[in-house]
Amino acid sequence: MLFMDNGMNLKKLLEKNEFIIAPGAYNALTGKIIEDQGFNAVYMTGYGTSAANFGLPDIGLLSMTEMVQNAKQIVDAVNIPVIADADTGYGNAINISRTIKEYEQVGVQAIHIEDQTWPKRCGHMMGKDVIPKNQMVEKIRAAVDSRDKSEFLIIARTDAIATHGFKEAIQRGNTYSKAGADIIFIEAPRTLNQIRKIPQMIDNDRLLLNMSPKTPRVSFEDLEKFGYSIAIYPGICLAASILACMEDLELLKNSGKQRDFSDIIKSFSQLNQFLGLKKYLDLEKKYSLYDD
């Protein structure tokens, strides 16, 4: 599913100044739920991919192949743009070239690569470190040169606030923009004042903000007013799923019975309809063989 012709193209949406709200999906089902709720993009969360699909913390334990495979499953399940986490790009500038091609080939419309050292950590964990600016510039240039279509967007993320402070993060953001990144992502601003200042200090009209634990809570309406283009919410579906599982498992343990499915969905058939069962039943009927 490569760059659909139905208008749901991330670059076109940005060019029309449509604010992108991308909740985090950790698998195909959560991607479909996000689309069904009317959002205009899906964000494939690296933390969620690691936690939900492998039971592992987000500390660089997954390979590029594992991340791309999950991205493909989400892309195949939805008809809205998918933005994906690509960690540090999985190596140097040479490795970045392959990373770009792999994500682009499965239909992802944008990836972010970060300037952390490897193994990386979740952007909201302690103990991070960043590579020299010039090394990240090489990665960004390699990423831009390696894509087949300009519609595939390169998001450059810096984690320098945690390691070198706000001023260094701004300097890196501007350097990465000059190197050719389409969108700039300053990770984990600590205050509302920093959130307000970033759009004023970065020489790029396309900015992404990650609404995760260390980021102060701000409405997406305010983020758009401040000058951001994209807001991602990586943990929203993962946290909701974990809480729901814990509550229902506790109910089963304490009462001996599971919750009535009608409390969760209107009917079993409604769930199957949501999953696209009718389309496959129609195909089954169309291609069934009948005896003369």
C-alpha positions as CSV (number, residue, x, y, z in Angstrom):
1,M,0.0,0.0,0.0
2,L,2.3,2.8,-1.3
3,F,1.2,6.4,-1.1
4,M,-2.5,6.2,-1.7
5,D,-4.3,8.3,-4.3
6,N,-7.3,9.0,-2.0
7,G,-5.7,12.1,-0.6
8,M,-4.6,10.5,2.6
9,N,-1.0,11.3,2.0
10,L,1.0,12.8,4.9
11,K,3.0,15.3,2.8
12,K,-0.2,16.6,1.1
13,L,-1.9,16.9,4.5
14,L,1.0,19.0,5.8
15,E,1.0,21.1,2.6
16,K,-2.6,21.9,3.2
17,N,-1.7,22.9,6.8
18,E,-3.8,20.1,8.3
19,F,-2.7,19.4,11.8
20,I,-1.7,15.8,12.2
21,I,-2.9,13.9,15.3
22,A,-1.3,10.5,15.4
23,P,-2.1,8.2,18.3
24,G,0.3,5.4,18.9
25,A,-0.5,1.9,17.6
26,Y,1.5,-1.1,18.6
27,N,-0.1,-3.6,16.2
28,A,-2.5,-3.8,13.3
29,L,-5.7,-3.9,15.5
30,T,-4.8,-0.7,17.4
31,G,-4.0,0.9,14.1
32,K,-7.5,0.0,12.8
33,I,-9.1,1.3,16.0
34,I,-7.3,4.6,15.6
35,E,-8.4,5.0,12.0
36,D,-12.0,4.0,13.0
37,Q,-12.0,6.8,15.6
38,G,-11.4,9.4,12.8
39,F,-7.7,10.3,13.3
40,N,-5.8,11.4,10.3
41,A,-2.6,9.4,10.9
42,V,-1.2,6.5,13.0
43,Y,2.1,6.5,14.8
44,M,3.8,3.1,15.1
45,T,5.3,3.3,18.6
46,G,8.7,1.7,19.2
47,Y,8.0,1.5,22.9
48,G,4.7,-0.2,22.3
49,T,6.2,-2.5,19.6
50,S,8.8,-3.6,22.1
51,A,6.5,-3.9,25.1
52,A,3.4,-5.4,23.6
53,N,4.8,-7.7,20.9
54,F,8.0,-8.8,22.7
55,G,7.5,-8.1,26.3
56,L,10.7,-6.1,26.4
57,P,11.7,-2.5,27.5
58,D,12.5,0.1,24.9
59,I,16.3,0.0,25.2
60,G,17.4,-1.0,21.7
61,L,16.6,-4.7,22.0
62,L,14.7,-4.9,18.7
63,S,16.2,-5.2,15.2
64,M,15.3,-3.1,12.2
65,T,13.7,-6.1,10.6
66,E,11.3,-6.6,13.6
67,M,10.3,-3.0,13.6
68,V,9.7,-2.9,9.9
69,Q,7.6,-6.1,10.1
70,N,5.3,-4.5,12.6
71,A,5.1,-1.3,10.6
72,K,4.1,-3.3,7.5
73,Q,1.3,-5.0,9.4
74,I,-0.1,-1.7,10.6
75,V,0.2,-0.1,7.1
76,D,-1.6,-3.1,5.6
77,A,-4.5,-2.7,8.1
78,V,-5.2,1.0,7.6
79,N,-5.9,3.6,4.9
80,I,-4.4,6.6,6.7
81,P,-0.7,7.6,6.8
82,V,1.6,5.7,9.1
83,I,4.5,7.5,10.8
84,A,7.0,5.0,12.3
85,D,9.7,5.0,14.9
86,A,13.1,3.9,13.3
87,D,15.2,4.4,16.5
88,T,18.7,5.6,15.5
89,G,18.4,4.2,12.0
90,Y,20.2,1.0,13.1
91,G,23.8,1.9,12.3
92,N,25.8,4.6,10.5
93,A,25.0,6.4,7.3
94,I,25.4,3.3,5.2
95,N,23.0,1.3,7.4
96,I,20.5,4.2,7.2
97,S,20.3,3.8,3.4
98,R,18.9,0.3,3.8
99,T,16.7,1.3,6.7
100,I,15.0,4.0,4.6
101,K,14.4,1.6,1.7
102,E,12.9,-1.1,4.0
103,Y,10.4,1.3,5.7
104,E,9.6,3.0,2.4
105,Q,8.9,-0.3,0.6
106,V,6.3,-1.4,3.2
107,G,4.3,1.8,2.7
108,V,5.3,3.9,5.8
109,Q,5.0,7.6,4.9
110,A,7.4,9.0,7.5
111,I,10.0,7.8,9.9
112,H,11.9,9.5,12.7
113,I,15.6,8.8,13.4
114,E,17.2,10.0,16.6
115,D,20.7,11.2,17.5
116,Q,21.1,8.9,20.5
117,T,24.0,6.5,20.9
118,W,23.3,2.8,20.4
119,P,21.8,1.0,22.2
120,K,19.2,3.7,22.6
121,R,16.6,4.2,25.3
122,C,13.1,5.4,25.2
123,G,13.2,9.2,24.9
124,H,11.6,9.6,28.4
125,M,14.0,7.3,30.2
126,M,17.1,8.4,32.2
127,G,20.6,7.4,31.1
128,K,20.6,8.6,27.4
129,D,23.5,9.9,25.5
130,V,23.8,11.5,22.0
131,I,26.2,11.2,19.1
132,P,28.2,14.2,17.8
133,K,26.1,16.5,15.6
134,N,28.2,15.8,12.5
135,Q,27.4,12.1,12.7
136,M,23.7,12.8,12.8
137,V,24.0,15.2,9.8
138,E,25.6,12.4,7.8
139,K,22.7,10.1,8.7
140,I,20.1,12.7,7.7
141,R,21.9,13.3,4.3
142,A,22.1,9.6,3.7
143,A,18.4,9.2,4.6
144,V,17.3,12.0,2.2
145,D,19.5,10.6,-0.6
146,S,18.2,7.1,-0.1
147,R,14.5,7.6,-0.4
148,D,12.8,6.9,-3.7
149,K,10.0,9.4,-3.4
150,S,10.0,12.9,-1.9
151,E,6.6,11.9,-0.3
152,F,8.5,9.8,2.1
153,L,9.3,12.2,4.9
154,I,12.4,12.2,7.1
155,I,11.9,13.3,10.7
156,A,15.1,14.2,12.6
157,R,14.8,13.8,16.4
158,T,17.2,15.1,19.0
159,D,17.4,13.9,22.6
160,A,19.8,16.6,23.5
161,I,17.6,18.4,26.1
162,A,18.3,15.5,28.5
163,T,22.0,15.4,27.9
164,H,23.1,18.9,26.9
165,G,20.2,21.2,27.7
166,F,17.6,23.1,25.8
167,K,20.0,25.5,23.9
168,E,22.0,22.6,22.4
169,A,18.8,20.8,21.4
170,I,17.6,23.9,19.5
171,Q,21.0,24.2,17.8
172,R,20.8,20.6,16.8
173,G,17.3,21.0,15.5
174,N,18.3,23.8,13.2
175,T,21.4,21.9,12.1
176,Y,19.3,18.9,11.2
177,S,16.9,21.1,9.3
178,K,19.7,22.5,7.2
179,A,20.9,19.0,6.5
180,G,17.6,18.2,4.8
181,A,15.3,16.8,7.4
182,D,11.6,17.4,6.5
183,I,10.4,17.6,10.0
184,I,12.1,18.4,13.3
185,F,11.4,16.6,16.6
186,I,12.8,18.0,19.8
187,E,12.3,15.2,22.3
188,A,11.0,15.7,25.9
189,P,10.7,19.4,26.5
190,R,10.4,19.9,30.2
191,T,8.2,22.9,30.6
192,L,5.3,24.6,28.9
193,N,7.7,27.6,28.2
194,Q,10.0,25.3,26.3
195,I,7.1,23.9,24.3
196,R,6.1,27.4,23.3
197,K,9.7,28.5,22.4
198,I,10.6,25.6,20.1
199,P,8.5,26.7,17.1
200,Q,9.9,30.3,17.6
201,M,13.5,29.1,17.6
202,I,13.5,26.3,15.0
203,D,13.9,27.3,11.4
204,N,11.5,24.8,10.0
205,D,7.7,25.1,9.7
206,R,7.1,21.4,10.3
207,L,7.6,20.4,13.9
208,L,6.6,17.3,15.8
209,L,5.9,17.0,19.5
210,N,5.8,13.7,21.5
211,M,3.1,13.8,24.1
212,S,4.7,11.3,26.5
213,P,5.4,11.3,30.3
214,K,8.0,14.0,30.6
215,T,6.2,16.4,28.2
216,P,3.7,18.7,29.9
217,R,0.1,18.0,28.9
218,V,-1.1,20.4,26.3
219,S,-4.2,20.2,24.1
220,F,-3.6,19.6,20.4
221,E,-5.5,22.8,19.7
222,D,-2.9,24.8,21.6
223,L,0.0,22.9,20.0
224,E,-1.3,23.9,16.6
225,K,-1.6,27.5,17.8
226,F,2.0,27.4,19.0
227,G,3.2,26.3,15.6
228,Y,3.5,22.5,15.6
229,S,2.4,20.4,12.7
230,I,2.2,16.9,14.3
231,A,1.4,15.6,17.7
232,I,2.1,11.9,18.5
233,Y,0.6,10.0,21.5
234,P,2.8,6.8,21.6
235,G,1.4,5.3,24.8
236,I,-2.3,6.0,24.6
237,C,-3.5,2.6,23.2
238,L,-0.8,0.6,25.1
239,A,-1.7,2.1,28.5
240,A,-5.4,1.7,27.9
241,S,-4.9,-2.0,26.9
242,I,-2.8,-2.7,29.9
243,L,-5.3,-1.1,32.3
244,A,-8.3,-2.9,30.7
245,C,-6.5,-6.3,30.8
246,M,-5.6,-5.8,34.5
247,E,-9.2,-4.8,35.4
248,D,-10.8,-7.7,33.5
249,L,-8.3,-10.3,34.8
250,E,-8.9,-9.1,38.4
251,L,-12.7,-9.4,37.7
252,L,-12.2,-13.0,36.5
253,K,-10.0,-13.9,39.5
254,N,-12.3,-12.4,42.1
255,S,-15.7,-13.3,40.6
256,G,-14.9,-16.5,38.7
257,K,-16.5,-15.1,35.6
258,Q,-15.4,-12.9,32.8
259,R,-17.1,-9.7,31.8
260,D,-20.1,-10.1,29.5
261,F,-18.9,-9.3,25.9
262,S,-21.9,-7.1,25.5
263,D,-20.3,-4.7,28.0
264,I,-17.4,-4.3,25.7
265,I,-18.9,-4.4,22.2
266,K,-22.5,-4.4,21.1
267,S,-22.2,-7.8,19.5
268,F,-19.7,-10.4,18.3
269,S,-20.9,-9.8,14.8
270,Q,-20.1,-6.1,15.1
271,L,-16.5,-7.0,16.0
272,N,-16.3,-9.3,13.0
273,Q,-17.7,-6.5,10.8
274,F,-15.1,-4.1,12.1
275,L,-12.4,-6.7,11.2
276,G,-13.7,-6.9,7.6
277,L,-15.2,-10.4,7.8
278,K,-17.9,-9.6,5.2
279,K,-15.3,-8.7,2.5
280,Y,-13.7,-12.1,2.9
281,L,-17.0,-14.0,3.0
282,D,-18.0,-12.3,-0.2
283,L,-14.7,-13.4,-1.8
284,E,-15.3,-16.9,-0.5
285,K,-18.7,-16.9,-2.1
286,K,-17.4,-15.4,-5.4
287,Y,-14.6,-18.0,-5.8
288,S,-16.4,-21.1,-4.4
289,L,-16.7,-24.1,-6.7
290,Y,-20.1,-25.6,-7.2
291,D,-21.0,-29.1,-8.5
292,D,-22.8,-29.2,-11.8
